[in-house]
């Protein structure tokens, strides 16, 4: 087999969770409290968090390995089954002291009525094990994604980024929290507006935003910072350039998981040698497609590149 046909490999580490959806009819208000009564008619389970990033990446025809922490419980078995069905290689660590993270969404009349989260932080011993496994897997991948949902799986992310960069890997991070110094040295960070505001504060003009974003990029030794801006599109900040990409969403149905789609698409395009600026345009297109779908969803190559020849 010639090298051009060998699939690129992406390693994803982060907070793995199970997304549960309960769909039902709403025909009355509860007599116990002023809330709708949902009569559940259908249930769905989907991969969430870092696992949804993995699902988005594998949908674009790359090999994907997923690292994260789950409990020793029924939701963990569901996640492993879904990963296997999708063709994602599971490197999940089992922490018997915790329950697997679940986000339960109740949907009535095509609207999310409530979300219930079940989560516990992983224990130190399991995280140390995970770090050792990460170091052994590094040589097998082309790009590393860190999908941080601030649930505790990435407490060693600074060490992991350093190891990945020393191994010559591209490192993409979907960040969380008010301290981005833990992501120093990554290739690219992809915060949304609210995440960036937590770190650099408010801005009152494009000029002020550019100055603050570039200062942060330099301080963290990043090659690039990609700000995702919902209806305003995206802005890529690099040492030599600022690229604005307008939003492409035809109709916003559900924004959950859009950031997962964006970073997965970026990683796949860059793993296949596409320049970062071009990859951002494609990732923006993918984000615009996925917000038109209900819940955490993926985008196919056919949707991204309609009419593309099969024998590329």
Buried (B, 14 or more C-beta within 10 A) or exposed (E): EEEEEEEBBBBBBBBBBBBBBBBBEBEEEEEEEEEBBBEEEEEEBBBBBBBBBBBBBBBBEBBBBBBBBBBEBEBBEBBBEBBEEBEBBBBBBBBEEBBBBBBBBBBBEEEBBEEEEBBBBBBEEBBEBBBEEBEEBBEEBBBBBBBBBEBBBBBBBBEBBBBBBEEEBBBBBBBBEEEBEBBBBBBBBBBBBEBBBBBBEEBEEEEEBBEBBBEBBEEBEBBBBBBBBBEEBBBBBBEEEEBEBEBBBEEEBBEBBBBBBBBBBBBBBBBBEBEBEEBBBBBBBBBBBBBBBBBBBBBEBEEBEEEEEEEE
